Structure formats: C-alpha cells, structure tokens
Amino acid sequence: MRSSSLRTVSCCRATKAFCSRSSRPKLAAFAPDAVEPKRHWVVVRRSYTGIGLNTKLVTPDKAPKTYQDLLDPQWKGRMALSG
C-alpha cells in the first residue's frame, strides 16, 4: 500500500485527544480484521515472532517448543530477540 493511502486512514487528532470515525473508501483495501469495528483506527503493520535456535548447540529433542518452554531456567541468558 502506498504511503499516501496510509495517510487517508489517519484519524487521530493529538490536539483534541480523540479519534473520529473514518468513512474513507480506501479502508476497503485493508483486510477486514485490520480495521477496528467502529472504524476509529486501522492496523497498518503486523509483526510476527518465532523461536529460532542454533542446531549445532541445541539438539531438536532438547529445543524449546513453546514460549512457555523458554521460562525454564536453562535458557536464562541464552536468548536474544530481533526487532
């Protein structure tokens, strides 16, 4: 989506500290779940994360499979986040 299209969905006015409902036709270009039901805002960027590991240091059977697994003390100080 072009940056000019993104500007059309901007509805917040910082000086008045509120958002107004948008009726812009260009909102139809977004996925339905990206537009807030009352049309006050729209998601323009989504980020995804996952667990990656060095298979030379961690065997598949010992690797964490869930985010809950990462709470195990053995992983303390051995993780990094990209962003």
C-alpha positions as CSV (number, residue, x, y, z in Angstrom):
1,M,0.0,0.0,0.0
2,R,1.3,3.4,-0.9
3,S,2.1,5.9,1.9
4,S,-0.5,8.3,0.5
5,S,-3.1,5.6,1.1
6,L,-1.9,5.2,4.7
7,R,-2.4,8.9,5.3
8,T,-6.0,8.6,4.4
9,V,-6.8,6.3,7.3
10,S,-5.2,8.6,9.8
11,C,-8.0,9.8,12.1
12,C,-6.4,10.7,15.4
13,R,-6.1,14.4,16.3
14,A,-3.5,14.7,19.0
15,T,-4.6,18.2,19.9
16,K,-8.1,17.1,20.7
17,A,-7.0,13.7,22.2
18,F,-9.7,11.7,20.4
19,C,-10.3,9.7,17.3
20,S,-13.2,10.2,14.9
21,R,-14.9,7.5,12.9
22,S,-13.4,7.2,9.3
23,S,-15.6,6.6,6.3
24,R,-12.8,6.6,3.8
25,P,-13.4,4.2,0.8
26,K,-9.7,3.2,0.9
27,L,-10.3,1.3,4.1
28,A,-11.8,-1.4,1.9
29,A,-8.2,-2.2,0.7
30,F,-7.3,-3.5,4.2
31,A,-8.1,-7.0,5.5
32,P,-11.4,-6.9,7.4
33,D,-9.7,-7.8,10.7
34,A,-7.3,-4.9,10.3
35,V,-10.0,-2.3,10.6
36,E,-11.4,-1.7,14.1
37,P,-15.2,-2.4,14.1
38,K,-16.1,1.2,14.8
39,R,-13.6,2.4,12.2
40,H,-11.6,4.6,14.5
41,W,-8.3,3.1,13.6
42,V,-6.6,0.5,11.3
43,V,-3.6,-1.8,11.7
44,V,-1.0,-0.8,9.1
45,R,1.8,-3.1,10.3
46,R,1.9,-6.5,11.7
47,S,4.9,-8.2,13.3
48,Y,5.5,-11.9,13.8
49,T,7.9,-13.7,16.1
50,G,9.1,-17.2,16.5
51,I,11.7,-19.3,18.2
52,G,15.0,-19.9,16.4
53,L,18.0,-21.8,17.6
54,N,21.5,-22.9,16.7
55,T,21.2,-26.6,15.9
56,K,24.9,-27.0,16.5
57,L,24.4,-26.1,20.1
58,V,20.9,-27.4,20.8
59,T,19.6,-30.8,19.6
60,P,16.0,-30.9,18.4
61,D,14.9,-33.1,21.3
62,K,16.2,-30.5,23.8
63,A,15.0,-27.5,21.9
64,P,12.1,-25.3,23.4
65,K,8.9,-25.9,21.5
66,T,6.7,-23.2,23.1
67,Y,7.2,-19.8,24.6
68,Q,6.3,-21.4,27.9
69,D,9.4,-23.7,27.5
70,L,11.6,-20.6,27.4
71,L,10.7,-19.9,31.0
72,D,12.9,-22.9,32.0
73,P,15.9,-21.6,33.9
74,Q,18.3,-23.4,31.5
75,W,17.5,-20.7,28.9
76,K,18.3,-17.7,31.1
77,G,20.9,-15.5,29.5
78,R,20.9,-17.7,26.3
79,M,18.2,-15.9,24.3
80,A,18.0,-12.9,22.1
81,L,15.2,-11.1,20.4
82,S,15.3,-9.5,17.0
83,G,13.4,-6.4,16.2
